[in-house]
């Protein structure tokens, strides 16, 4: 179903004009939405891209990139946070297509020695606490990409700071950054690739993402975003010196829009690999995403259409199958929501975490009702109601 069936008329006309002209400036409708959202939330910086038919249809950046008041632009380097995980999922499927990797082969089989014997490895994790628990032998890439390993988010968050299994691999969904770090460890120590270099040559360079990397580059400094926390204080950009599959990517709204468009088109992947990314792989059975090890809901209270894909979350809504991925830290709020029908997406990067309260209304205004699981993602956050913008069902309601 075309985008025109879902957009408010004023938004539609402006998007069509912007697309037809190939304009680099945002449409007037997107500009108005962004400015309203910033005024409502107090956010100091916001960047948005709209994908239609697998192409970038509209794009813009608003506000400031730092406390000095330098402008945020579409080429400003921003923190990608956990959007990194979607990139890693895509790249893993490239490796699967190439016959270099198997989603269901235990990661332990790629390693030269037992995982716990590697001990505390700088840049990864301390694997030694797993020595008395043989379940590390069963973990696969599919478990990691669908948050089914059995770890907490990170071992350093455990009461004793030691990594452990909380359930058998594959038993359920529980968000885990360390699951992605284990996947990276197997790829780098077992397969022999370097994730930072591999994503650069196989993903970022072919897509023309010239200001994107899994680790800090000195040339980013000339146009770089700091961030604003909930209390309005500024957090300097973290110059991440190591690639981390869980969330080290720096990117721009222009670059990430290129990736979003290529991803939904299936560029660089076989048809089967592309379909697997957004096929439901693991049921999601908790009320919200965090805390990651919360009890599972009774079956009758679960959202039956909500599941983990490979690096993204999959849902079914009024427009059919969709998927999304968020990215967050104390001063960053990102979201990427797509509907497969018509290859349509909205991508939002914010260097001010306060902007997250406007995400449901912004996505609804640009895509129509999608069914994106906003309450599962953001819990009891107060959402901005953009007046005539539709909401995404029960998960998009303002409290």
NUNU-232411 format. One line per 3 residues: number of its first residue (from 1); for each residue x, y, z of C-alpha. Coordinates in steps of 0.25 Angstrom, whole numbers. Example, Ala and Ser with C-alpha at 12.3 -4.5 7.8 and 13.67 -1.06 7.14 Angstrom:
# residues 2
1	49/-18/31; 55/-4/29
END
This chain:
# residues 399
1	0/0/0; 6/13/-4; 11/24/6
4	-1/33/2; -11/24/9; -5/27/22
7	0/41/22; -8/54/26; -10/62/13
10	0/73/16; 11/64/20; 9/55/7
13	9/68/-2; 22/73/4; 29/59/3
16	25/57/-11; 30/71/-15; 43/69/-7
19	45/55/-14; 42/60/-28; 52/72/-26
22	63/63/-20; 64/74/-9; 74/72/1
25	66/81/11; 55/75/18; 40/77/13
28	32/88/20; 23/78/27; 35/70/33
31	41/83/37; 29/87/44; 27/73/51
34	41/73/56; 41/88/61; 28/84/69
37	34/72/75; 46/79/80; 37/90/86
40	29/80/93; 40/72/98; 51/82/100
43	60/74/92; 72/82/87; 76/74/75
46	68/64/65; 70/58/52; 59/50/44
49	59/42/30; 47/37/23; 49/25/14
52	38/22/3; 39/11/-7; 52/7/-2
55	58/21/-5; 61/33/4; 49/43/2
58	52/53/12; 63/57/22; 66/68/31
61	74/72/44; 69/82/54; 75/89/66
64	89/89/72; 100/79/72; 107/84/85
67	106/94/96; 114/104/88; 101/105/79
70	108/99/66; 97/95/57; 93/80/56
73	93/76/41; 90/64/33; 105/61/33
76	108/63/48; 113/50/54; 104/45/64
79	104/33/74; 97/21/67; 96/13/81
82	89/0/79; 85/3/64; 99/-4/63
85	92/-17/66; 84/-16/54; 96/-13/45
88	103/-25/51; 91/-34/48; 91/-30/34
91	106/-32/33; 105/-46/39; 95/-50/28
94	105/-45/18; 115/-55/24; 104/-66/24
97	102/-63/9; 117/-64/7; 117/-78/14
100	127/-72/24; 117/-74/36; 105/-82/41
103	94/-76/50; 92/-89/57; 106/-95/59
106	110/-93/73; 120/-82/74; 129/-90/83
109	132/-99/70; 138/-86/64; 148/-84/75
112	162/-91/77; 160/-94/92; 148/-94/102
115	142/-80/104; 145/-79/119; 160/-82/116
118	161/-69/109; 158/-62/123; 157/-47/124
121	159/-42/110; 161/-27/108; 150/-21/99
124	141/-32/101; 137/-38/114; 142/-48/125
127	138/-62/121; 145/-69/132; 132/-69/141
130	126/-78/131; 136/-90/134; 126/-97/143
133	114/-96/134; 115/-104/121; 103/-96/114
136	113/-87/107; 116/-99/98; 101/-98/93
139	101/-83/89; 99/-80/74; 99/-67/66
142	84/-68/65; 83/-68/80; 91/-55/81
145	84/-48/70; 71/-51/76; 75/-48/90
148	73/-62/94; 87/-65/100; 83/-65/115
151	92/-54/119; 88/-41/126; 90/-29/118
154	105/-28/123; 112/-36/133; 118/-24/139
157	103/-21/143; 102/-34/151; 103/-32/167
160	116/-38/167; 121/-33/153; 122/-47/148
163	116/-52/135; 106/-64/137; 94/-71/130
166	80/-68/135; 74/-78/126; 77/-89/116
169	81/-83/102; 69/-81/93; 59/-83/105
172	53/-68/104; 56/-54/100; 65/-45/110
175	72/-33/104; 87/-35/105; 99/-27/100
178	108/-37/104; 101/-47/95; 106/-38/84
181	120/-37/90; 121/-52/90; 116/-53/75
184	127/-42/72; 137/-51/80; 134/-63/72
187	135/-55/58; 148/-49/62; 155/-60/69
190	149/-72/61; 145/-67/47; 157/-57/47
193	150/-45/43; 152/-31/50; 138/-26/52
196	141/-11/50; 149/-14/37; 139/-24/32
199	127/-15/34; 134/-3/27; 138/-11/15
202	125/-19/13; 114/-10/18; 118/5/20
205	127/7/8; 118/0/-2; 106/8/3
208	114/22/2; 113/23/17; 126/32/18
211	124/37/32; 120/24/39; 129/15/47
214	129/5/58; 140/13/65; 145/27/66
217	151/34/55; 159/47/56; 152/53/44
220	139/52/51; 143/63/61; 140/75/51
223	125/72/52; 122/64/64; 110/64/73
226	110/64/88; 97/60/95; 87/65/106
229	82/57/117; 69/57/124; 73/68/133
232	78/77/122; 93/75/125; 102/72/114
235	110/59/112; 122/60/103; 122/50/91
238	129/37/95; 141/35/86; 140/19/85
241	153/14/82; 149/-1/80; 138/-7/71
244	127/-13/80; 116/-21/73; 106/-17/85
247	107/-2/81; 119/6/77; 115/12/64
250	116/26/60; 108/31/48; 100/42/42
253	85/43/39; 89/44/24; 98/31/25
256	88/23/34; 77/27/24; 85/21/13
259	86/8/21; 72/8/25; 68/9/10
262	78/-2/6; 73/-11/17; 59/-11/14
265	62/-13/-1; 71/-25/2; 83/-19/-4
268	95/-28/-3; 87/-40/2; 81/-52/-4
271	66/-52/-3; 66/-63/7; 76/-55/16
274	68/-43/14; 55/-49/18; 61/-56/31
277	65/-42/37; 51/-38/39; 44/-52/41
280	40/-55/55; 51/-63/61; 48/-63/76
283	35/-59/84; 36/-47/93; 29/-50/106
286	31/-38/115; 23/-26/118; 35/-17/114
289	49/-18/109; 56/-14/122; 59/-19/132
292	64/-30/122; 62/-41/132; 48/-38/137
295	38/-49/138; 31/-54/126; 16/-50/125
298	5/-60/126; 2/-65/112; -11/-58/111
301	-5/-45/114; 6/-46/104; 6/-38/91
304	5/-50/81; 11/-42/69; 23/-37/76
307	36/-45/73; 51/-44/71; 57/-43/57
310	72/-44/55; 77/-31/61; 63/-24/60
313	49/-26/67; 38/-31/58; 23/-27/60
316	10/-28/52; 1/-16/51; -10/-10/43
319	-1/-8/31; 4/-23/32; 18/-27/36
322	28/-17/42; 41/-16/50; 48/-6/58
325	61/-4/66; 64/6/77; 77/12/82
328	78/19/95; 88/24/106; 87/35/116
331	88/46/105; 84/39/92; 71/34/87
334	69/27/73; 58/19/67; 56/13/53
337	42/8/50; 39/1/36; 27/-5/30
340	30/-15/19; 18/-12/10; 23/-1/1
343	37/-1/8; 34/10/17; 42/15/29
346	44/26/38; 58/28/45; 61/37/56
349	74/41/63; 74/50/75; 86/56/82
352	76/59/93; 69/48/101; 57/56/104
355	53/55/89; 49/40/91; 35/45/97
358	32/50/83; 36/38/75; 22/31/75
361	15/43/70; 26/46/59; 26/32/54
364	11/32/54; 10/45/46; 19/41/36
367	16/26/34; 2/25/39; -2/15/50
370	8/4/50; 6/-4/63; 21/-1/67
373	22/-6/82; 25/7/88; 21/3/102
376	29/-9/102; 41/-1/97; 39/11/106
379	31/7/118; 23/18/125; 30/29/118
382	21/41/116; 18/43/101; 16/55/93
385	2/56/86; 4/63/73; -11/67/72
388	-16/61/59; -5/51/58; -10/37/59
391	-5/28/70; 0/14/69; -11/6/76
394	-10/2/90; 5/3/90; 5/17/85
397	-5/24/95; 0/35/103; -2/31/118
END
